[in-house]
Amino acid sequence: MKIATWNINSVRLRLETVLAFLQQADIDVLCLQETKTQDMHFPAEAFAAAGWPHQAIRGEKSYNGVAIIARQPLAKIDHMEWTGKSDCRHIWAMTNDGIGIHNFYVPAGGDVPDIEANPKFAHKLQFIDEMTSHFSANQPKAEILVGDLNIAPLASDVWSSKQLLKIISHTPVETDGLKRLIADGGWHDAVRAYFGDDQKLYSWWSYRARDWAASDRGRRLDHIWVSHDLADKVVHAEIHRDWRGVDKPSDHVPISLTL
């Protein structure tokens, strides 16, 4: 199985781009975040016609939204509400192979890394804490967790750890929280493990950069983790950097993992 995750920043706006990626990368299961559309407007028929008819979608108007689209049937589709909000940031489904897939879109957290001054940052930290509590109590087995987690946990996940320590997505309270979620929650950071600890890995480049490729000031905000019983099944991982350079790109690129 080849699974991919991609914050697409509006699935309707970038439908042709997503369809092209599915075909070129030969993806079995694609998890999308920031679909930014109500379920009634999700381009389900276009994906089905292209060969991905099995879908689990959960969206709202203009914001957030998550989806799982697959070649094979999906079962037991469900979701959880986090931090008491119904904001379409999580969906879960099981594949024909019996693999459970969690697709998350963790809050970005705003601009000021202070929980008193910035409720968005407090929301983000609470979200990560709730995820940690949930998976600590319900250790994953035969499961995959993917998504835009909006945190780059390691120095090798950002272009400059020193310059980003006070920037949301790489502050110590966030990176410590994500590392605790991985350790206590029973997860294996499959993409990082595949490439090793030292290689620079990015999945996001700001729209603000005049030349994103030349400046290369990226961050690894998108993740694919597997439960420990699947760790030895990983045969390949890839960050599809070229998709940041397409016409009207998302600021994120897809990441794929082959099991």
C-alpha positions, 0 to 999 in steps of 0.5 A: 500500500502506498499512502500519501498526505497533503495539505492541499489548501482548497481541494476544489481550487487544486483538483486537477493538481491532486488528480495528476499527483494521484496518477503520477505517484500511483497512490493507493490512499490519499489523505487531504487536509484543508479541503475547505469545502462542505461535503456536498461540494467535495469533488467526489465524482471526479475522484471516483471517475479517476479511480479513487471511488472510496472516500471518507470526507468531513468538511466545512465552508471555507476552513479546515476539512479532512478527507481520505480517498482510496482505490480500495473500500474504506470501512468503519469511517468515524471521527473524534471532536478535539478540544470541544470543537466541531471544526473538521480536523480529524477523520478515521477509516479502515482499509480492506487490509485492516489498517486504520488510518487517522488523518489530522489537521492540527491547528496552526496556532497563530503568530504569538507563542503565548497561551495567555495572549493568543487563544489560538496557541492555547488551542493548539497545545490543548489539541496536542495534549488531548491527542497524547492522552487519547493514544497513550490510553489507546495504544495504536496497533495496525494503524497509521497517523498522517496529516498536517500537524503544524509542528516541525519537531527536530532541528533537521526539520527546519531551515534554521532551528536557532532562528525559529525557536521563538516562531510557532511550529518550532517552539520548545513547548510544541516540539516537546509536546509532539515528541511526547505524543510520538513516544507516549502515544505509541507511534513511530515517525516513519518518514524521519526514520527512513531518511535518518535524523540528520537529513534536512526534510521540509514539506512546507515553504511559505507563500511569502518567499519571492523564490521558495526554491532558492531560499529553501526556508522550509519546515517539515510540518506534514507527517506520516507515523505508523504503529510500532507493529508496522515499522518494519513494513516500511519500504519507501518514503518520499517528499514530493518537493516538485509539487511546490513548483506547479502552477497555483501550488499549495504551500505544502507538498505531498509526502508518501509512504509505501508499506 
